């Protein structure tokens, strides 16, 4: 059976995404690497939710050690208008490498279920991240199932985030401030 490593941005986006790929006849594993989530305590809260989901659904989960916040800011600072491109690239290149290193045939990301993300950009960067690494990027437009995914996690009473992840997105969520992206 073909194996796919699913990059997980949060438990709520993962719930249906994992079901979807299982339904395609694939063996699914989860992968956590999100240095774009700030501050660290927020990162840990989202990670705890993902661990709980993985436990409740029997999903094997690889957690990348450490917290590469500095690398995220090295890429984003001074280039705020393209920070999402940098953010997707950072996370998806690591996912492709982890997929290869752990014997997976392919990888994808739960970001593809979110109507709030730059969907076409994720697809473009995922395909580029796969290049030359011997793993395939699998694409599906799951945006119509976004609310279904949230219904699956509702009874689990998991932490629900209020902003995308980075400090720029937090500022935009709570103020009228616009940081270019
Ligand atoms: S808004 Fe979201 S996708 Fe864009 S850089 Fe911030 S965390 Fe990453």
Boltz pocket constraint, residues with backbone or C-beta under 6 A from the ligand:
constraints:
  - pocket:
      binder: B
      contacts: [[A, 36], [A, 37], [A, 83], [A, 84], [A, 87], [A, 88], [A, 164], [A, 165], [A, 166], [A, 168], [A, 169], [A, 181]]
      max_distance: 6.0
